[in-house]
Amino acid sequence: MLDTAFPRPVGDVGNPRSWPFPVIYHLVPGATARRVVDGDVAPLLDAFADGAEALVQRGAVGLITSCGFLARWQRVLAARVSVPLMASSLVLLPALAASLAPGRQVGVLTYNAAALTAAHLEAAGGDPATPVVGLPPEGAFHAMIERGGRYDAAMLRAEVLAAGLSLTDRGDIDAILLECTNLPPFSAALREVTGLPVHDILTMGALFRAGLVSA
């Protein structure tokens, strides 16, 4: 988990009630949202690896993170831990792309489109040309996560739906993938409004765990 302090309703990766199975958490000190989104992760790698092993000692059979931007460090982190790790929902990109008809694309909805680079997409195994749309930098989500703004579910929902609809306006999007782990509370609404499959950290986590345990 990043070092953050904002509300985490059901559906958010950081709420244990979001998951249909037991989860355990470890907060990585100093791993703020701004540092990770800006790519200032190298000095934190030891802390992430140590946190991962602490979770393994507590019984974790697989690891995920609370920020999709850690996709950039997928292979590095996976090499440093003793159980399987999926750093980001973006690792679903190749499978989702393969599920679509020729000429159709997966669209990524991200916290910050300017910061989500081709390197992040490639590190997750995705096409670097994958269409990406971000949330408004001056909007409610950025204010809540980085500037101590209040959690206004209606405003946050409106931002997510507007961003999702801007993806579908392209005309070639047949699936949406949410990079940000704080967006899944709005996945159902986005599916309803766009009529498209919507995948996120929760759908990835459920698939991931299904292969790790026998029940």
C-alpha positions as CSV (number, residue, x, y, z in Angstrom):
1,M,0.0,0.0,0.0
2,L,1.1,3.5,-0.7
3,D,1.6,5.9,2.1
4,T,-1.7,7.8,1.8
5,A,-4.6,8.9,4.0
6,F,-7.9,9.3,2.2
7,P,-11.2,7.5,2.5
8,R,-11.4,4.0,1.0
9,P,-15.0,3.0,0.5
10,V,-16.1,-0.6,-0.5
11,G,-14.7,-1.1,-3.9
12,D,-11.4,0.6,-3.2
13,V,-8.4,-1.7,-3.2
14,G,-7.6,-0.6,0.4
15,N,-10.9,-1.7,1.9
16,P,-10.8,-5.3,3.0
17,R,-14.6,-5.6,2.4
18,S,-13.9,-5.0,-1.3
19,W,-12.6,-8.5,-1.6
20,P,-14.5,-11.9,-1.4
21,F,-11.5,-13.5,0.4
22,P,-9.2,-12.5,3.2
23,V,-6.5,-9.9,2.4
24,I,-3.7,-8.4,4.5
25,Y,-2.0,-5.0,4.0
26,H,1.4,-3.4,4.5
27,L,2.0,0.3,4.2
28,V,5.3,1.4,2.6
29,P,6.5,4.5,4.4
30,G,7.4,7.4,2.1
31,A,5.6,5.9,-0.9
32,T,3.3,8.9,-1.5
33,A,1.0,9.0,-4.5
34,R,3.0,11.9,-6.0
35,R,6.3,10.1,-5.7
36,V,5.0,7.0,-7.3
37,V,3.1,8.7,-10.1
38,D,6.1,10.9,-10.8
39,G,8.3,7.8,-11.1
40,D,10.4,8.4,-8.0
41,V,10.3,4.7,-7.1
42,A,13.9,3.5,-7.2
43,P,14.8,4.8,-3.7
44,L,11.7,2.9,-2.4
45,L,12.4,-0.5,-3.9
46,D,14.0,-1.9,-0.8
47,A,11.0,-0.8,1.3
48,F,8.6,-2.4,-1.2
49,A,10.6,-5.6,-1.2
50,D,10.8,-5.7,2.6
51,G,7.1,-5.0,2.9
52,A,6.4,-7.8,0.4
53,E,8.4,-10.3,2.5
54,A,6.6,-9.1,5.7
55,L,3.3,-10.0,4.0
56,V,4.6,-13.4,3.0
57,Q,5.6,-14.0,6.6
58,R,2.0,-13.2,7.6
59,G,0.7,-15.7,5.1
60,A,0.3,-13.9,1.8
61,V,0.2,-16.3,-1.2
62,G,0.3,-13.5,-3.9
63,L,0.9,-9.8,-3.9
64,I,-0.6,-6.8,-5.6
65,T,-0.1,-3.1,-5.0
66,S,-2.4,-0.1,-4.4
67,C,-1.1,2.0,-7.4
68,G,-1.3,1.0,-11.1
69,F,1.8,3.2,-11.9
70,L,3.9,0.5,-10.2
71,A,3.5,-1.4,-13.5
72,R,6.7,0.3,-14.6
73,W,8.4,-1.8,-11.9
74,Q,6.6,-5.1,-12.4
75,R,9.6,-7.2,-13.4
76,V,11.9,-5.5,-10.9
77,L,9.5,-6.1,-8.0
78,A,8.6,-9.6,-9.1
79,A,12.3,-10.6,-9.1
80,R,12.7,-9.4,-5.5
81,V,9.8,-11.3,-3.8
82,S,9.3,-14.9,-3.0
83,V,5.6,-15.3,-4.1
84,P,3.9,-14.3,-7.4
85,L,3.3,-10.5,-7.8
86,M,1.1,-8.5,-10.1
87,A,2.0,-4.9,-9.5
88,S,-0.9,-3.3,-11.5
89,S,-4.1,-4.0,-13.3
90,L,-2.2,-3.0,-16.4
91,V,-0.8,-6.5,-16.6
92,L,-4.2,-7.5,-18.0
93,L,-3.6,-5.5,-21.1
94,P,-2.3,-8.3,-23.4
95,A,-5.0,-10.7,-22.5
96,L,-7.8,-8.2,-22.9
97,A,-6.4,-7.0,-26.2
98,A,-6.3,-10.6,-27.5
99,S,-9.9,-11.0,-26.5
100,L,-11.1,-8.4,-28.9
101,A,-11.8,-8.4,-32.7
102,P,-9.2,-7.1,-35.1
103,G,-9.2,-3.3,-35.1
104,R,-10.9,-3.0,-31.7
105,Q,-8.9,-1.7,-28.7
106,V,-8.7,-1.7,-24.9
107,G,-8.9,1.8,-23.5
108,V,-7.1,2.7,-20.2
109,L,-8.6,5.1,-17.7
110,T,-5.8,6.4,-15.5
111,Y,-5.3,8.7,-12.6
112,N,-2.8,10.8,-14.6
113,A,-2.6,10.5,-18.4
114,A,0.5,12.7,-18.7
115,A,2.4,10.5,-16.3
116,L,1.3,7.1,-17.7
117,T,4.0,6.5,-20.4
118,A,4.6,4.0,-23.0
119,A,7.2,2.5,-20.7
120,H,4.5,1.7,-18.1
121,L,2.4,0.0,-20.7
122,E,5.3,-2.0,-22.2
123,A,6.5,-3.0,-18.7
124,A,3.1,-4.5,-18.2
125,G,3.2,-6.4,-21.5
126,G,0.8,-4.0,-23.2
127,D,0.9,-2.1,-26.5
128,P,2.6,1.2,-26.0
129,A,0.1,2.8,-28.3
130,T,-2.9,1.7,-26.1
131,P,-5.4,4.6,-25.9
132,V,-5.2,6.3,-22.5
133,V,-7.5,8.9,-20.9
134,G,-6.9,10.5,-17.5
135,L,-8.8,12.2,-14.8
136,P,-8.7,16.0,-14.7
137,P,-5.6,17.2,-12.8
138,E,-7.7,20.0,-11.1
139,G,-10.6,17.7,-10.4
140,A,-12.0,16.0,-7.3
141,F,-10.0,12.8,-7.5
142,H,-6.6,14.6,-7.6
143,A,-7.8,17.0,-4.8
144,M,-8.8,14.1,-2.6
145,I,-5.7,12.0,-3.1
146,E,-3.0,14.6,-3.1
147,R,-4.5,17.8,-1.6
148,G,-6.6,16.5,1.3
149,G,-9.9,17.2,-0.4
150,R,-13.1,15.6,0.8
151,Y,-14.6,12.4,-0.6
152,D,-17.6,13.5,-2.7
153,A,-18.9,10.3,-4.3
154,A,-21.1,12.1,-6.8
155,M,-18.3,14.3,-8.1
156,L,-15.9,11.5,-8.3
157,R,-18.4,9.3,-10.1
158,A,-19.1,12.1,-12.6
159,E,-15.3,12.5,-13.3
160,V,-14.9,8.7,-13.9
161,L,-17.9,8.5,-16.2
162,A,-16.9,11.6,-18.2
163,A,-13.4,10.1,-18.7
164,G,-14.8,6.7,-19.7
165,L,-17.2,8.2,-22.2
166,S,-14.3,10.2,-23.7
167,L,-12.7,6.9,-24.4
168,T,-15.8,5.4,-26.1
169,D,-16.1,8.6,-28.2
170,R,-13.1,7.3,-30.2
171,G,-15.3,4.6,-31.7
172,D,-12.8,1.8,-31.5
173,I,-12.9,0.9,-27.8
174,D,-14.5,-2.5,-26.8
175,A,-13.2,-2.8,-23.3
176,I,-12.0,-0.4,-20.5
177,L,-9.2,-1.1,-18.0
178,L,-9.0,1.1,-14.9
179,E,-5.3,1.7,-13.9
180,C,-6.1,3.5,-10.7
181,T,-7.0,1.2,-7.8
182,N,-9.3,3.9,-6.3
183,L,-11.7,3.8,-9.3
184,P,-13.4,0.4,-8.9
185,P,-16.2,1.8,-6.7
186,F,-17.4,3.3,-10.0
187,S,-16.8,0.3,-12.3
188,A,-20.4,-0.9,-12.2
189,A,-21.6,2.6,-13.2
190,L,-19.1,2.8,-16.0
191,R,-20.2,-0.6,-17.3
192,E,-23.8,0.6,-17.3
193,V,-23.1,3.9,-19.0
194,T,-20.7,2.7,-21.7
195,G,-22.2,-0.8,-22.2
196,L,-18.6,-2.2,-22.3
197,P,-16.7,-4.6,-20.1
198,V,-14.8,-2.8,-17.4
199,H,-11.8,-4.4,-15.7
200,D,-9.9,-3.2,-12.7
201,I,-7.6,-4.2,-9.8
202,L,-10.5,-6.2,-8.2
203,T,-11.2,-8.3,-11.3
204,M,-7.4,-8.8,-11.7
205,G,-7.0,-9.7,-8.0
206,A,-9.8,-12.3,-8.1
207,L,-8.3,-13.9,-11.2
208,F,-4.9,-13.9,-9.8
209,R,-5.9,-15.5,-6.5
210,A,-8.0,-18.2,-8.3
211,G,-4.8,-19.7,-9.7
212,L,-2.9,-19.5,-6.3
213,V,-5.3,-21.4,-4.0
214,S,-7.4,-24.6,-4.3
215,A,-10.6,-23.1,-2.9
